[in-house]
């Protein structure tokens, strides 16, 4: 079986994210709130916070594949669409290789 290219994984992840958005009734947009991401990924807010914190630590050179890039608005995390797609790509690839 031929290895799946990163471009194929990204397209697959983008399609998967759009399907999740549709299923949850969330309008696709550039940035999502934590509650929306929790609904999409079927995780609790504590798990989402842990994923975001994995990405924030500056000393980590080889980031955990579960790390989810986010930014803060005040003290609230926001996750952009591209970060969700990249997270899905990393975790699909990680699961296949693991």
C-alpha positions as CSV (number, residue, x, y, z in Angstrom):
1,X,0.0,0.0,0.0
2,X,1.4,3.4,-1.0
3,X,2.0,5.9,1.8
4,X,-0.5,8.7,2.2
5,X,0.9,12.1,1.3
6,X,0.6,15.1,3.7
7,X,-1.5,16.9,1.1
8,X,-3.9,13.9,1.0
9,X,-4.1,13.9,4.8
10,X,-4.7,17.6,4.9
11,X,-7.5,17.4,2.3
12,X,-9.0,14.5,4.2
13,X,-8.8,16.3,7.5
14,X,-10.3,19.5,6.0
15,X,-13.2,17.4,4.7
16,X,-13.6,15.6,8.1
17,X,-13.7,19.0,9.9
18,X,-16.4,20.3,7.5
19,X,-18.4,17.2,8.1
20,X,-18.1,17.6,11.9
21,X,-19.1,21.3,11.6
22,X,-22.1,20.4,9.6
23,X,-23.1,17.6,12.0
24,X,-22.8,19.9,15.0
25,X,-24.6,22.8,13.3
26,X,-21.6,25.1,13.6
27,X,-20.9,27.6,10.8
28,X,-17.4,27.2,9.3
29,X,-15.3,30.3,10.1
30,X,-11.8,31.3,10.8
31,X,-11.8,31.0,14.6
32,X,-13.7,28.8,17.1
33,X,-14.5,29.1,20.8
34,X,-13.5,26.3,23.2
35,X,-17.0,25.0,23.6
36,X,-17.4,24.5,19.9
37,X,-14.1,22.7,19.6
38,X,-15.0,20.4,22.5
39,X,-18.3,19.5,20.6
40,X,-16.4,18.9,17.4
41,X,-13.7,16.7,18.9
42,X,-16.0,15.1,21.5
43,X,-13.7,16.0,24.3
44,X,-14.3,17.8,27.6
45,X,-13.0,21.3,28.3
46,X,-10.3,20.0,30.6
47,X,-8.9,17.9,27.8
48,X,-9.0,20.8,25.4
49,X,-7.2,23.0,27.8
50,X,-4.5,20.3,28.2
51,X,-4.1,20.1,24.5
52,X,-3.7,23.9,24.2
53,X,-1.2,23.9,27.1
54,X,0.9,21.3,25.4
55,X,1.4,23.7,22.5
56,X,2.2,26.7,24.7
57,X,5.3,25.5,26.5
58,X,8.3,27.2,24.9
59,X,10.9,24.5,26.0
60,X,9.2,21.8,24.0
61,X,11.0,21.2,20.7
62,X,9.3,18.0,19.5
63,X,5.7,18.8,20.4
64,X,3.3,16.2,21.4
65,X,1.0,15.3,18.5
66,X,-2.0,16.1,20.7
67,X,-0.8,19.8,21.1
68,X,-3.4,22.1,19.7
69,X,-2.3,25.6,18.6
70,X,-4.4,28.3,20.1
71,X,-4.3,32.0,21.1
72,X,-5.8,33.8,24.1
73,X,-8.4,36.5,24.0
74,X,-8.2,37.8,27.6
75,X,-8.0,34.5,29.4
76,X,-10.1,32.5,26.9
77,X,-8.5,30.2,24.3
78,X,-9.5,30.6,20.7
79,X,-8.6,28.0,18.0
80,X,-8.4,28.9,14.4
81,X,-9.6,26.7,11.6
82,X,-6.2,26.0,10.2
83,X,-4.9,24.8,13.6
84,X,-7.8,22.3,13.8
85,X,-7.1,21.0,10.4
86,X,-3.4,20.6,11.3
87,X,-4.3,18.9,14.5
88,X,-6.5,16.4,12.7
89,X,-3.7,15.7,10.2
90,X,-1.1,15.1,12.9
91,X,-3.4,12.9,14.9
92,X,-4.5,10.8,11.9
93,X,-0.9,10.3,10.9
94,X,0.1,9.6,14.5
95,X,-2.6,6.9,14.9
96,X,-1.6,5.2,11.6
97,X,2.1,5.2,12.5
98,X,1.7,4.4,16.2
